[in-house]
């Protein structure tokens, strides 16, 4: 099996036989384009565009990672605050046998 380089060399060798310079140039470009198309390579414009998109994506990823770290830190603080509030509310909760109604009034089991 011939490599792309060997195929290109063979195509160019065949094209060089008795061809005028303009036709040679045209054939060489066509041969090179055909081989590059088979190799599935990107042109310079597409490559530059993809590089730019990759840089933007990497920057956005760094921003989101920083945001996650910030949210995790503030989440730990908020979680600690919630835990402290829950413990405080448990201490001030109604005694056993009493229930707080929606209006905040306390009723005993006999009032139910």
Contact map, one row per residue, 1 for C-alpha under 8 A:
1110000000000000000000000000000000000000000000000000000000000000000000000000000000000000000000000000000000000000
1111111000000000000000000000000000000000000000000000000000000000000000000000000000000000000000000000000000000000
1111111000000000000000000000000000000000000000000000000000000000000000000000000000000000000000000000000000000000
0111111100000000000000000000000000100000000000000000000000000000000000000000000000000000000000000000000000000000
0111111110000000000000000000000000000000000000000000000000000000000000000000000000000000000000000000000000000000
0111111111000000000000000000000000000000000000000000000000000000000000000000000000000000000000000000000000000000
0111111111100000000000000000000000000000000000000000000000000000000000000000000000000000000000000000000000000000
0001111111110000000000000000001100100000000000000000000000000000000000000000000000000000000000000000000000000000
0000111111111000000000000000000000000000000000000000000000000000000000000000000000000000000000000000000000000000
0000011111111100000000000000000000000000000000000000000000000000000000000000000000000000000000000000000000000000
0000001111111110000000000001001000000000000000000000000000000000000000000000000000000000000000000000000000000000
0000000111111111000000000011001000000000000000000000000000000000000000000000000000000000000000000000000000000000
0000000011111111100000000000000000000000000000000000000000000000000000000000000000000000000000000000000000000000
0000000001111111100000000000000000000000000000000000000000000000000000000000000000000000000000000000000000000000
0000000000111111111000010011000000000000000000000000000000000000000000000000000000000000000000000000000000000000
0000000000011111111000010000000000000000000000000000000000000000000000000000000000000000000000000000000000000000
0000000000001111111000000000000000000000000000000000000000000000000000000000000000000000000000000000000000000000
0000000000000011111100000000000000000000000000000000000000000000000000000000000000000000000000000000000000000000
0000000000000011111110110000000000000000000000000000000000000000000000000000000000000000000000000000000000000000
0000000000000000011111110000000000000000000000000000000000000000000000000000000000000000000000000000000000000000
0000000000000000001111111000000000000000000000000000000000000000000000000000000000000000000000000000000000000000
0000000000000000000111111100000000000000000000000000000000000000000000000000000000000000000000000000000000000000
0000000000000000001111111110000000000000000000000000000000000000000000000000000000000000000000000000000000000000
0000000000000011001111111111000000000000000000000000000000000000000000000000000000000000000000000000000000000000
0000000000000000000011111111100000000000000000000000000000000000000000000000000000000000000000000000000000000000
0000000000000000000001111111110000000000000000000000000000000000000000000000000000000000000000000000000000000000
0000000000010010000000111111111000000000000000000000000000000000000000000000000000000000000000000000000000000000
0000000000110010000000011111111100000000000000000000000000000000000000000000000000000000000000000000000000000000
0000000000000000000000001111111110000000000000000000000000000000000000000000000000000000000000000000000000000000
0000000000000000000000000111111111000000000000000000000000000000000000000000000000000000000000000000000000000000
0000000100110000000000000011111111100000000000000000000000000000000000000000000000000000000000000000000000000000
0000000100000000000000000001111111110000000000000000000000000000000000000000000000000000000000000000000000000000
0000000000000000000000000000111111111000000000000000000000000000000000000000000000000000000000000000000000000000
0000000000000000000000000000011111111100000000000000000000000000000000000000000000000000000000000000000000000000
0001000100000000000000000000001111111110000000000000000000000000000000000000000000000000000000000000000000000000
0000000000000000000000000000000111111111100000000000000000000000000000000000000000000000000000000000000000000000
0000000000000000000000000000000011111111100000000000000000000000000000000000000000000000000000000000000000000000
0000000000000000000000000000000001111111000000000000000000000000000000000000000000000000000000000000000000000000
0000000000000000000000000000000000111111100000000000000000000000000000000000000000000000000000000000000000000000
0000000000000000000000000000000000011111110000000000000000000000000000000000000000000000000000000000000000000000
0000000000000000000000000000000000011011111000000000000000000000000000000000000000000000000000000000000000000000
0000000000000000000000000000000000000001111101100000000000000000000000000000000000000000000000000000000000000000
0000000000000000000000000000000000000000111111100000000000000000000000000000000000000000000000000000000000000000
0000000000000000000000000000000000000000011111110000000000000000000000000000000000000000000000000000000000000000
0000000000000000000000000000000000000000001111111000000000000000000000000000000000000000000000000000000000000000
0000000000000000000000000000000000000000011111111100000000000000000000000000000000000000000000000000000000000000
0000000000000000000000000000000000000000011111111110000000000000000000000000000000000000000000000000000000000000
0000000000000000000000000000000000000000000111111111000000000000000000000000000000000000000000000000000000000000
0000000000000000000000000000000000000000000011111111100000000000000000000000000000000000000000000000000000000000
0000000000000000000000000000000000000000000001111111110000000000000000000000000000000000000000000000000000000000
0000000000000000000000000000000000000000000000111111111000000000000000000000000000000000000000000000000000000000
0000000000000000000000000000000000000000000000011111111100000000000000000000000000000000000000000000000000000000
0000000000000000000000000000000000000000000000001111111110000000000000000000000000000000000000000000000000000000
0000000000000000000000000000000000000000000000000111111111000000000000000000000000000000000000000000000000000000
0000000000000000000000000000000000000000000000000011111111100000000000000000000000000000000000000000000000000000
0000000000000000000000000000000000000000000000000001111111110000000000000000000000000000000000000000000000000000
0000000000000000000000000000000000000000000000000000111111111000000000000000000000000000000000000000000000000000
0000000000000000000000000000000000000000000000000000011111111100000000000000000000000000000000000000000000000000
0000000000000000000000000000000000000000000000000000001111111110000000000000000000000000000000000000000000000000
0000000000000000000000000000000000000000000000000000000111111111000000000000000000000000000000000000000000000000
0000000000000000000000000000000000000000000000000000000011111111100000000000000000000000000000000000000000000000
0000000000000000000000000000000000000000000000000000000001111111110000000000000000000000000000000000000000000000
0000000000000000000000000000000000000000000000000000000000111111111000000000000000000000000000000000000000000000
0000000000000000000000000000000000000000000000000000000000011111111100000000000000000000000000000000000000000000
0000000000000000000000000000000000000000000000000000000000001111111110000000000000000000000000000000000000000000
0000000000000000000000000000000000000000000000000000000000000111111111000000000000000000000000000000000000000000
0000000000000000000000000000000000000000000000000000000000000011111111100000000000000000000000000000000000000000
0000000000000000000000000000000000000000000000000000000000000001111111110000000000000000000000000000000000000000
0000000000000000000000000000000000000000000000000000000000000000111111111000000000000000000000000000000000000000
0000000000000000000000000000000000000000000000000000000000000000011111111100000000000000000000000000000000000000
0000000000000000000000000000000000000000000000000000000000000000001111111110000000000000000000000000000000000000
0000000000000000000000000000000000000000000000000000000000000000000111111111000000000000000000000000000000000000
0000000000000000000000000000000000000000000000000000000000000000000011111111100000000000000000000000000000000000
0000000000000000000000000000000000000000000000000000000000000000000001111111110000000000000000000000000000000000
0000000000000000000000000000000000000000000000000000000000000000000000111111111000000000000000000000000000000000
0000000000000000000000000000000000000000000000000000000000000000000000011111111100000000000000000000000000000000
0000000000000000000000000000000000000000000000000000000000000000000000001111111110000000000000000000000000000000
0000000000000000000000000000000000000000000000000000000000000000000000000111111111000000000000000000000000000000
0000000000000000000000000000000000000000000000000000000000000000000000000011111111100000000000000000000000000000
0000000000000000000000000000000000000000000000000000000000000000000000000001111111110000000000000000000000000000
0000000000000000000000000000000000000000000000000000000000000000000000000000111111111000000000000000000000000000
0000000000000000000000000000000000000000000000000000000000000000000000000000011111111100000000000000000000000000
0000000000000000000000000000000000000000000000000000000000000000000000000000001111111110000000000000000000000000
0000000000000000000000000000000000000000000000000000000000000000000000000000000111111111000000000000000000000000
0000000000000000000000000000000000000000000000000000000000000000000000000000000011111111100000000000000000000000
0000000000000000000000000000000000000000000000000000000000000000000000000000000001111111110000000000000000000000
0000000000000000000000000000000000000000000000000000000000000000000000000000000000111111111000000000000000000000
0000000000000000000000000000000000000000000000000000000000000000000000000000000000011111111100000000000000000000
0000000000000000000000000000000000000000000000000000000000000000000000000000000000001111111110000000000000000000
0000000000000000000000000000000000000000000000000000000000000000000000000000000000000111111110000000000000000000
0000000000000000000000000000000000000000000000000000000000000000000000000000000000000011111110000000000000000000
0000000000000000000000000000000000000000000000000000000000000000000000000000000000000001111111000000000000000000
0000000000000000000000000000000000000000000000000000000000000000000000000000000000000000111111100000000000000000
0000000000000000000000000000000000000000000000000000000000000000000000000000000000000000000111110111000001000000
0000000000000000000000000000000000000000000000000000000000000000000000000000000000000000000011111100000000000000
0000000000000000000000000000000000000000000000000000000000000000000000000000000000000000000001111100000000000000
0000000000000000000000000000000000000000000000000000000000000000000000000000000000000000000000111110000000011000
0000000000000000000000000000000000000000000000000000000000000000000000000000000000000000000001111111000001111000
0000000000000000000000000000000000000000000000000000000000000000000000000000000000000000000001001111100001110000
0000000000000000000000000000000000000000000000000000000000000000000000000000000000000000000001000111111111100000
0000000000000000000000000000000000000000000000000000000000000000000000000000000000000000000000000011111111100000
0000000000000000000000000000000000000000000000000000000000000000000000000000000000000000000000000001111110000000
0000000000000000000000000000000000000000000000000000000000000000000000000000000000000000000000000001111110000000
0000000000000000000000000000000000000000000000000000000000000000000000000000000000000000000000000001111111000000
0000000000000000000000000000000000000000000000000000000000000000000000000000000000000000000000000001111111100000
0000000000000000000000000000000000000000000000000000000000000000000000000000000000000000000001000111100111110000
0000000000000000000000000000000000000000000000000000000000000000000000000000000000000000000000000111100011111011
0000000000000000000000000000000000000000000000000000000000000000000000000000000000000000000000001110000001111111
0000000000000000000000000000000000000000000000000000000000000000000000000000000000000000000000001100000000111111
0000000000000000000000000000000000000000000000000000000000000000000000000000000000000000000000000000000000011111
0000000000000000000000000000000000000000000000000000000000000000000000000000000000000000000000000000000000111111
0000000000000000000000000000000000000000000000000000000000000000000000000000000000000000000000000000000000111111
